[in-house]
Amino acid sequence: MHRVIIDTDPGQDDAFALLLAIASPDVEVIGVTTVAGNVPVAQTADNARRIVELAGRPDIPVFAGAAGPILRAPRPVPEIHGDTGIDGWAWAPPAHPIRPEHAVDWLVETLLREPVGAVTLIALAPQTNLALALRREPAIAARIRQVVFMGGGYFEGGNMTPAAEYNILVDPEAAAIVLGAGMDVTAAPIDCTHSAPAPIDWSMQLEAMDTQVGRACAGMMRFFERHGIAKYGTPTRPLHDAIAVGALLWPDLFEGRRCPVEFECAGQLTTGMTVVDWLRQTGKADNCLWLRRCLDPAELYRRMQVELSRLPAT
């Protein structure tokens, strides 16, 4: 059983990730924290509440966190995710409010309270919340079992600039703090996620589940694919953040290598670039399990759909 906190900025692929984690019998989601990313933080918190309620888990607490990166301006992308961040489905307003406590405060309090090694943190967004929590209370680093983050790209370059993937580009300073804290870290970069596009007819399969979750997922999938298909000229797109959750659940479907990883924070052309010492040429210590590829994308999405089918029908 994985006890997890999910830090996120929903985002259609974040929504799939949240639903997958909540649906899995091998995961206990103890809380969701949100941050400015794909859309502003008030919207990401609102989105997270809608998603946990769709999953039939209104008891999962949602906390809003940082309204922007540590040193930089926010960089929302409504052109990718729509004005709400989770366009593609007619979402009802959330029935419950977010919790009043700031996400960073809750992260620190929770990680100090939980037993050492009990909690895995899944970071699906710019890592501002976690970096601020580590700066406020460095002792939490030794208490976290594992960090799994979606972000970065080395072999695939960047998806927002020639050098940088979105989650790292938005707040590279935060990512550097997290990776430098000495935790057990696994990265699901675009190197890995681009190797796992969804089946071409997956939205139809989701709709055929004939559940509210299935219909919502089908609508979000169709919206999410529009931008990526137009940009990359592919017939379908990967659900990046859901793949990161899949890597935690099913490591047998992935391959990678532990190696030294760093982030460029000051490059003229390369800000946000992930520098992966794949061949261990620098002599620096390994600090990250860098997932290179998914070995069986069809099986990954089959397992995702099995889990999503566990969620309530209405």
N, C-alpha and C positions, 0 to 999 in steps of 0.2 A: 504494500500500500504506500503510495506517494502522498504525503501531506504537502500541499502546495499553496503558495501565494502567487497569483498571476498579476503581473504589472503590464498594463496594456493601454492602447489608444484606439479603440474600435472605430473604423476599419472592418470591412467585410471579412477578411481573412482572420482578423482577431476574433470576430464573432464565431467563426467556425472553430477556432482554437478553444474558446471558452466553452462552447457547447460540447466539443469532444472531451475536454477535461471533466466537465460536470457529468457527462454520460458514462464515462469509464468507471467500472467497478473497482479499478485499481488506483483511483485518484480520489482524494478528499480535498476539495477546494475550501480552504479556511478563510479566504478573503480575496478580494479583487481591488487593486489600486490602479488609478488611471492618471494619465499625464497628458500634457499637450503634445500632439504629434500630428496624426492625420487630420484632425480637427481640434479646435480649442478644448481645454480641459473640462469646462462645464459640459460640453457636448459628449466628450468621451465618457464622463461619469454617467450622464444620462443614458448613453448607449449601453454601457455595461449593466445598468439596472434593467433595461429592457431585455437584454439577452438572458440574464439569470432568471428573470421572471418567465420568459418564453420557455426556458428549460425546466420550469416547475420548481425552481429553487430560490424563491424570494428571501429565504433565510440567509443566503450568502451575503455578507456585508460588502458594500462597495464604498471606497474612500477616494475622493478627489485629491490629487497631489499638485505637482509643480505646474504652474501656468506657462512656463517657458524654459528653455535650456539654461544652463548655468551661466554662460557668458554671451549667448547669441540670441537673436530674435527667433520667435516661433516660425515654423515653416509648414503651415497646413497645405494639404493637397486635395482640395475639393474636386479638382479635375480628374482625380483617380477614384475617389471614394464617394463623390457626391457631397451635397451641402451638409447632410447629416452624418456622413461617414459610413453609414450602413444603408445607403439607398438600395432600392430594389425590392423592398417589402413595405407594405403599409403598416408600420409599427404603431401599436397603441401607446399612449403615454405611459410611463412607468407608474405602477400603483403605489410604490413605496419610495421614500426619499433616500438619497445617499446618506451615509453616516456623517455627523458633523465634524469628526476628528480629521485632521489633515493626514493624508496618506503617509507622509514621511514619519510623523509622530507615531502612527499606528504600526508601521513597519518596525521601528526601533523597539517599541513596547512589546510587540508580539514576539519578535525574535529573541529578546532578552528573557521573555517569560517561558517560551517553549524549550523543551529539552535540547541539549546540544545535538546537532545532527538530525533533528526531527523534521525540518522544513526544507523543501526545495523551492527555489524561486524561479519562476518562468517569466522571462522578460521579453515582451513582444513589441516593444516600443523604444523610443529614445530612453536611455537608462538614467534619466535625471533623478527620479525618485530614489532609486537604489543608491546612486552616487551621493546624494545629499544625506541619506540615512547613514551611509558608511562614514561620511565626514563628521556627522554629528556624534556617532557612537561606533568607533572602529571595532569594538569588541564583537559586533554582530557578525563580522566576517568569519570568525572561528565557530560560530553557532549554526551557520547555514550548511545544510547537507551538500547542496549542489546548486549552481546557477546554470540554467539552460536558456540561452538567448537566441532570438532570431535577429540576425544582422550581419553586416559585413559582406565582403566579396573579394576574392583574390584572383582565382582563375577566371572568373566571369567579369572582373572589373567592377564597375558601378552601374546602378540602375537609375541614379538621379544626376550624377555627373559621370564623366568618363572614368573617374577614380573611385567614387564613393556610393555605397548603398545608403538608402534613405535613413534608417534608424541610427546609423553611425554618423552620417552627415549632419543630422539635426543637432546632435550634442556629442561631438567627439570627445570633449573633455570628460563628460560623464562616463562614457565607455572606457576611457583610459583609467579612470579611478576604479571602476569595477574590476577591470582585468588586472589591475595592479594590486588588488587587495589580498591576493594569496588564496583565493577560494578555488574549489573544484568547479571548473567552468567548461561547458560544452557549447559550441557555437553551431547553429544551423544557418549558415550563410546562403547567399544566393547561388554560390557554387553548388550547394546541395539542393536547394529548393528548385532551381531551374532544371535539375535532372528528374524532377517528379511532377510533370504537368498532370492535371486532372484528366480523366477520360473525357473524350470529346462530347459524349452524351450524358455527362454526369448530372447536369442540372435536370435532365429528364428523369434520370434514375431517382434523384432526390424527390422530385415532385411525385413520382409514382409511389413513394412511401405512404402518401395520403395522410400525412400528419401535419399539424401546424408548423412544427420544426422543419419538416421536409419542404413544405411550400415556401417558408421564409428563406431557407437555405438555397432553394432553386432560384428564387428571385434575386438574392444577393449574388449568387454565382454568375448569373447572366449579366448583372450590372458590372461586377468586378472584372469580368473578362473583356469588356468592351475596350477599355483603355489599353490593356496589355496586348490584346490581339492586334489592335491598330498600330501599336508601337513596335512590336516585335515581328508581326507578320506570321504568327503561329495560329493553329486552329483552336488552341485552348491555353490556359494559364495555370501555374501552380498556386496553391493556397499556402503562401509562405509561412504564416504564423501557425496554422494548423499542422504543418509539417514539423515544426519545432516540437509541438506536443507529441506528435507521432514518434519523433526520435526518442523522447523520454519513455514512451510506452513500449515501443517495439525496436529496441536497438539492433535486433537481428536483421532489420531491413536497411541498415545504413553502414557505410564504411567511412573511416577517416583516420586521422593520425594526431597524436599529441605532439605539439610543437610550440615554439615561441611565437606569440602574436602581439602586435602593437598597433596603435592607431595614430595617424598623422593629424596633428591639431593645428599646424602652422604653415602648411604648404601653400604656395601661391596657386598652384594648379591641382593640388592633391589633397586639400583639406578633407578629412573624413575617410581617407584611404585606409584600408586594412592591410597591414604589412605582415604577411605570414611567412615565417622562416621554415618553409616546407622541407627544405634540405638541411636544416640545422646548420647554417653557415656562420651564424653570428656568435655561437658559443653561449648564448643566453639560455636560461632555464625554460623548459616547457611550461606553459601556463594555461593551455587551452586544448581541448579535444576538438579539432577542426573537422567537421563532417564534410567529406568530399563529394559524396553522391548517395542517392537512394538506389538500392539494388533492385527493387521490384515495385515501381510506382503503382501498377495495377493492384497489387496486393495491399499496398498502403491505403489506397482509396477504398478498396473493398472493406478493409478493417474499420476505416473511419465510418463508413456507412452503417456497418453493423452496430457500432457504438451509438451513432446518432439515432438509430431506430429504437434504442432503449428509452429515449426521452418521451414524455407524455404525448399522447396523440392530439390532445387539444390544449 
